Amino acid sequence: MVAISVCIGLVIEAWKITKVMDISIDSSNPIFGIIPRVTVQDKSSYAESPTKEYDRLAFKYLSWVLTPLLIGYAVYSLLYEEHKGWYSWTLSMCYGYLLMFGFIMMTPQLFINYKMKSVAHLPWRMLTYKALNTFIDDLFAF
């Protein structure tokens, strides 16, 4: 039952990607001579919109915050948590970081809404739903 819901979610996410990205397969220029090359580009409506500029700006500011947090959490995990090896430390650190700071990834949408003086890109009800969903998901992940 869980596998079915995960597969349905995967199909929905793949469909969402095709709505915002142009995906094409180039078989005339294969990788290693056999594997067809997949090309992914932004849709022209997004590439020419002010949303793209605000998105780029939001992720730039967000990276200024998240990079020191990642480094700090990596050092903390290395010093104060017990690990069986480097692979265990890497997986544990990445997963812990994702759970701890994953909710911050919703903030670019708030920045875009603020800059465009609009909530057309993500209405407040949907944002509230995503925030609650992220919080509940993180709560039960432990």
Protein Blocks (a to p, Z undefined) as FASTA:
>chain_A
ZZmmmmmmmmmmmmmmmmmpccdddfklcghhlaccddddddfklmmpmklmmmmmmmmm
mmmmmmmmmmmmmmmmmmmpccfbfklmmmmmmmmmmmmmmmmmmmmmmmmmmmnopakl
ocfklmmmmmmmmmmmmmmmZZ
